[in-house]
Amino acid sequence: MGSVLKKWKLPAIMLGPFIVLIFLFFFLPVVLIAILAFTSMDSAMRWDFNGLANFQKLVTDPNILLIVKNTVIYVGFTLLINVFFGLVLGILTTYFIQKESVGLFFRTIWMLPRISPPVVYVLLWLWFFDPSEYGVLNSLRAIFHMPPKEWLTTHPMVAVILANGLIGASFGMIIFSSAIKSIPKDLFYAANVDGASQWSIIKDIIIPAMRWPLMFVTLWQFLSLLTSYEYILLLTNGGPLFESEVLALYSYHKAFRNFEFGYGSAISLVLVLIALIFSFIMWKLFGMKKMMGSSRIE
């Protein structure tokens, strides 16, 4: 017994604080949401359980189909930008730009929006899409004698996807850059000696070596996008009407603007279930168990 306690003493000391934080800020909120989802809690703050009433209301909600459609479009296209544009940035700044200082400079530039306050970042996009003649896009239109256009009214989802996609690509860029640097240089030397093209090197050496980073970035960004609404709230607030409203923002509006805490929690619980299902699919698709298993000597 003493040897077992001694064995787990150091891991408990090292991992204990993180486990406590995960329990308090990740596990307990999910449990609280699961409980609230089966109540009719509103501004009166009464825990009156109403069974599946909130989920029945969700099914019959007249706005839910549009919001689900918006969520699929937002998560799908933003995820493509996050992963594939991040991969392109990682390859360009690490493989094609061999000089480390130059690659580091470009990676730093792309990281600036992520380390900037969200309000400042969104203010730049509001200026970019400003409906007056002083907006960036409308200034470009004025060069060709075209009238100003209200971009956030006519194309709100495009604006939301671009704003979230470009800032998310910086995360993928850092992960992919580190993964490319970990590939043995001997593989690149051998490929060059054999006369392999740049596309062949990317396709046959770089991409296969990044199976784990690709899975991690895809899963992480999907879960992040599914539950994020900060930039949408600041940029369009889900409007006009519900044209850029997504499930996470709809849950926030229902809970903290309409004070329908039970209904908002039911929407959040659906998002948690979707996240769990997608995580399981990704686990199987990328062979997570095999990648985490110990290597075998044939």
C-alpha positions as CSV (number, residue, x, y, z in Angstrom):
1,M,0.0,0.0,0.0
2,G,2.8,2.3,0.9
3,S,4.6,1.7,-2.4
4,V,1.3,2.5,-4.3
5,L,0.9,5.8,-2.5
6,K,4.6,6.7,-3.1
7,K,4.1,5.9,-6.8
8,W,1.1,8.2,-7.2
9,K,2.4,11.0,-4.9
10,L,4.3,13.0,-7.5
11,P,1.6,12.7,-10.2
12,A,-1.0,13.8,-7.7
13,I,1.1,16.8,-6.8
14,M,1.8,17.8,-10.4
15,L,-1.7,17.1,-11.8
16,G,-3.8,17.8,-8.8
17,P,-4.3,21.6,-9.4
18,F,-5.2,21.0,-13.0
19,I,-7.7,18.3,-12.2
20,V,-9.3,20.6,-9.6
21,L,-9.6,23.4,-12.2
22,I,-11.1,21.1,-14.8
23,F,-13.6,19.8,-12.3
24,L,-14.6,23.3,-11.2
25,F,-14.7,25.1,-14.5
26,F,-15.5,22.3,-17.0
27,F,-17.2,19.3,-15.3
28,L,-19.4,21.2,-12.8
29,P,-20.8,23.7,-15.4
30,V,-21.9,20.7,-17.6
31,V,-23.6,19.1,-14.7
32,L,-25.3,22.4,-13.8
33,I,-26.5,22.8,-17.4
34,A,-27.8,19.3,-17.6
35,I,-29.9,19.9,-14.4
36,L,-31.1,23.3,-15.6
37,A,-32.1,21.9,-19.0
38,F,-35.0,20.0,-17.3
39,T,-36.3,23.1,-15.4
40,S,-38.4,26.1,-16.3
41,M,-36.0,28.5,-14.5
42,D,-36.5,32.1,-15.5
43,S,-35.9,35.5,-13.9
44,A,-37.7,34.2,-10.7
45,M,-34.8,31.8,-10.3
46,R,-37.1,28.8,-9.2
47,W,-35.9,25.3,-9.8
48,D,-39.2,24.0,-11.1
49,F,-38.6,20.7,-13.0
50,N,-40.6,20.4,-16.2
51,G,-39.2,17.2,-17.8
52,L,-38.7,17.4,-21.5
53,A,-40.7,20.6,-22.1
54,N,-37.6,22.6,-23.0
55,F,-36.5,20.1,-25.6
56,Q,-40.1,19.9,-27.0
57,K,-40.0,23.7,-27.3
58,L,-36.6,23.5,-29.0
59,V,-38.1,21.1,-31.7
60,T,-41.0,23.4,-32.3
61,D,-39.1,26.7,-32.2
62,P,-39.8,28.6,-35.5
63,N,-36.3,29.9,-35.6
64,I,-34.4,26.7,-34.9
65,L,-34.0,25.4,-38.5
66,L,-32.4,28.7,-39.7
67,I,-30.2,28.8,-36.6
68,V,-29.1,25.1,-37.1
69,K,-28.4,25.9,-40.8
70,N,-26.3,29.0,-39.8
71,T,-24.4,26.9,-37.2
72,V,-23.5,24.2,-39.8
73,I,-22.4,26.8,-42.3
74,Y,-20.5,28.8,-39.7
75,V,-18.7,25.9,-38.2
76,G,-18.1,24.1,-41.5
77,F,-16.6,27.0,-43.5
78,T,-14.7,28.5,-40.5
79,L,-13.2,25.2,-39.7
80,L,-12.0,24.8,-43.3
81,I,-10.2,28.2,-43.0
82,N,-8.8,27.4,-39.5
83,V,-7.4,24.0,-40.6
84,F,-6.4,24.4,-44.2
85,F,-5.3,28.0,-44.2
86,G,-3.4,27.4,-41.0
87,L,-1.7,24.4,-42.7
88,V,-0.8,26.6,-45.7
89,L,0.6,29.3,-43.4
90,G,2.6,26.6,-41.5
91,I,4.1,25.2,-44.6
92,L,4.9,28.6,-46.1
93,T,6.5,30.0,-43.0
94,T,8.4,26.9,-42.0
95,Y,9.2,24.8,-45.1
96,F,9.3,27.3,-48.0
97,I,10.8,30.1,-46.0
98,Q,14.0,28.5,-44.7
99,K,15.3,31.6,-42.9
100,E,14.0,31.2,-39.4
101,S,13.9,35.0,-38.6
102,V,11.7,35.7,-41.6
103,G,9.4,32.8,-40.9
104,L,9.1,33.9,-37.2
105,F,8.3,37.5,-38.3
106,F,5.4,36.4,-40.5
107,R,4.1,34.0,-37.8
108,T,4.2,36.9,-35.3
109,I,2.2,39.1,-37.6
110,W,-0.5,36.4,-38.0
111,M,-0.5,36.0,-34.2
112,L,-1.2,39.6,-33.5
113,P,-5.0,39.4,-33.8
114,R,-5.1,36.5,-31.3
115,I,-3.2,38.4,-28.7
116,S,-5.3,41.5,-29.2
117,P,-8.5,42.2,-27.2
118,P,-11.5,40.9,-29.0
119,V,-13.2,44.3,-29.0
120,V,-10.2,45.8,-30.8
121,Y,-10.1,43.0,-33.3
122,V,-13.8,43.3,-34.1
123,L,-13.6,47.1,-34.3
124,L,-11.1,46.6,-37.2
125,W,-13.6,44.3,-39.0
126,L,-16.4,46.8,-38.3
127,W,-14.3,49.4,-40.0
128,F,-13.5,47.0,-42.9
129,F,-17.3,46.4,-43.4
130,D,-18.4,49.9,-42.5
131,P,-21.5,50.7,-44.6
132,S,-20.4,54.3,-45.2
133,E,-18.0,55.5,-47.9
134,Y,-15.2,55.4,-45.3
135,G,-15.3,51.7,-44.9
136,V,-12.4,49.7,-46.4
137,L,-14.5,47.7,-48.8
138,N,-16.6,50.6,-49.8
139,S,-13.5,52.8,-50.3
140,L,-12.3,50.1,-52.8
141,R,-15.8,50.2,-54.5
142,A,-15.6,54.0,-54.8
143,I,-12.4,53.6,-56.9
144,F,-14.6,52.0,-59.5
145,H,-17.5,54.5,-59.0
146,M,-19.7,51.9,-57.2
147,P,-22.1,53.0,-54.5
148,P,-21.5,52.0,-50.8
149,K,-22.9,48.7,-49.7
150,E,-24.2,47.6,-46.2
151,W,-22.0,44.4,-46.0
152,L,-23.1,43.3,-42.5
153,T,-26.7,43.5,-43.6
154,T,-26.4,41.8,-46.9
155,H,-23.6,39.3,-46.1
156,P,-23.5,38.9,-42.3
157,M,-22.5,35.2,-42.3
158,V,-19.6,35.9,-44.7
159,A,-18.3,38.6,-42.4
160,V,-18.6,36.3,-39.4
161,I,-16.8,33.4,-41.1
162,L,-13.9,35.6,-42.3
163,A,-13.5,37.3,-38.9
164,N,-13.4,34.0,-37.0
165,G,-11.6,32.0,-39.7
166,L,-8.5,34.3,-40.0
167,I,-7.9,34.6,-36.3
168,G,-8.4,30.8,-35.9
169,A,-5.9,30.0,-38.6
170,S,-3.1,31.4,-36.4
171,F,-3.6,28.6,-33.9
172,G,-3.3,26.0,-36.6
173,M,-0.3,27.7,-38.0
174,I,1.6,27.5,-34.8
175,I,0.8,23.8,-34.3
176,F,1.6,22.8,-37.9
177,S,4.8,24.8,-37.9
178,S,6.0,23.0,-34.8
179,A,5.1,19.6,-36.4
180,I,6.9,20.4,-39.6
181,K,10.0,21.4,-37.6
182,S,10.0,18.0,-35.9
183,I,10.2,16.1,-39.2
184,P,13.8,14.7,-39.6
185,K,15.6,16.9,-42.2
186,D,17.2,13.7,-43.6
187,L,13.8,12.9,-45.2
188,F,13.8,16.2,-47.1
189,Y,17.5,15.8,-48.2
190,A,16.8,12.3,-49.5
191,A,13.7,13.5,-51.4
192,N,15.6,16.3,-53.0
193,V,18.4,13.9,-54.0
194,D,15.8,11.7,-55.6
195,G,14.4,14.6,-57.6
196,A,11.0,14.8,-55.8
197,S,8.9,17.8,-56.6
198,Q,7.8,20.3,-53.9
199,W,4.2,18.9,-54.2
200,S,5.5,15.4,-53.7
201,I,7.4,16.4,-50.6
202,I,4.3,18.1,-49.1
203,K,2.0,15.2,-50.1
204,D,4.3,12.2,-49.2
205,I,6.4,13.6,-46.3
206,I,4.8,16.6,-44.6
207,I,1.1,15.7,-44.6
208,P,1.5,12.0,-43.4
209,A,3.8,13.2,-40.6
210,M,1.0,15.6,-39.3
211,R,-1.8,13.1,-38.8
212,W,-1.9,13.8,-35.1
213,P,-1.6,17.7,-35.4
214,L,-4.3,17.7,-38.0
215,M,-6.7,15.7,-35.8
216,F,-5.9,17.8,-32.8
217,V,-6.4,21.2,-34.6
218,T,-9.6,19.9,-36.3
219,L,-11.1,18.6,-33.1
220,W,-10.0,21.6,-31.0
221,Q,-11.2,24.2,-33.5
222,F,-14.5,22.3,-34.0
223,L,-15.3,22.3,-30.3
224,S,-14.2,25.9,-30.0
225,L,-16.4,27.1,-32.9
226,L,-19.4,25.1,-31.8
227,T,-19.5,26.8,-28.5
228,S,-18.1,30.2,-29.4
229,Y,-20.2,33.3,-30.0
230,E,-18.0,36.2,-28.8
231,Y,-17.0,37.6,-32.2
232,I,-20.5,37.1,-33.6
233,L,-22.0,38.9,-30.7
234,L,-19.6,41.9,-31.1
235,L,-19.8,41.9,-35.0
236,T,-23.5,41.3,-35.8
237,N,-25.2,40.2,-32.6
238,G,-26.8,37.4,-34.6
239,G,-28.5,39.9,-37.0
240,P,-30.0,41.1,-39.1
241,L,-33.0,39.2,-37.5
242,F,-31.5,35.7,-37.2
243,E,-29.4,35.6,-40.3
244,S,-26.1,35.1,-38.4
245,E,-27.4,33.6,-35.2
246,V,-25.8,30.3,-34.2
247,L,-26.8,27.8,-31.5
248,A,-24.3,29.0,-28.9
249,L,-25.3,32.7,-29.3
250,Y,-29.0,31.7,-29.3
251,S,-28.4,29.9,-26.0
252,Y,-26.8,33.1,-24.6
253,H,-29.6,35.3,-25.8
254,K,-32.3,33.1,-24.4
255,A,-30.6,32.8,-21.0
256,F,-29.2,36.3,-20.5
257,R,-31.4,38.5,-22.6
258,N,-34.8,36.8,-22.3
259,F,-34.0,35.2,-18.9
260,E,-35.1,31.7,-20.1
261,F,-32.3,29.9,-18.2
262,G,-33.9,26.5,-18.5
263,Y,-34.4,26.8,-22.3
264,G,-31.0,28.3,-22.8
265,S,-29.5,25.4,-20.8
266,A,-31.4,22.9,-23.0
267,I,-29.8,24.4,-26.1
268,S,-26.3,24.3,-24.5
269,L,-26.9,20.6,-23.5
270,V,-27.6,19.8,-27.1
271,L,-24.3,21.4,-28.1
272,V,-22.5,19.3,-25.4
273,L,-24.0,16.1,-26.9
274,I,-23.0,17.2,-30.5
275,A,-19.4,17.8,-29.3
276,L,-19.2,14.4,-27.6
277,I,-20.5,12.6,-30.8
278,F,-18.1,14.5,-33.1
279,S,-15.2,13.8,-30.7
280,F,-16.0,10.1,-30.8
281,I,-16.2,10.2,-34.7
282,M,-12.8,11.9,-34.8
283,W,-11.4,9.4,-32.4
284,K,-12.4,6.5,-34.7
285,L,-11.6,8.3,-38.0
286,F,-8.0,9.2,-37.1
287,G,-7.3,6.0,-35.2
288,M,-6.7,7.8,-31.9
289,K,-6.3,4.6,-29.9
290,K,-3.6,3.3,-32.3
291,M,-1.7,6.5,-32.2
292,M,-1.6,6.6,-28.4
293,G,-0.7,3.0,-28.1
294,S,2.9,1.9,-27.5
295,S,5.0,0.9,-30.5
296,R,5.5,-2.7,-31.4
297,I,8.7,-4.2,-32.6
298,E,8.0,-6.6,-35.4
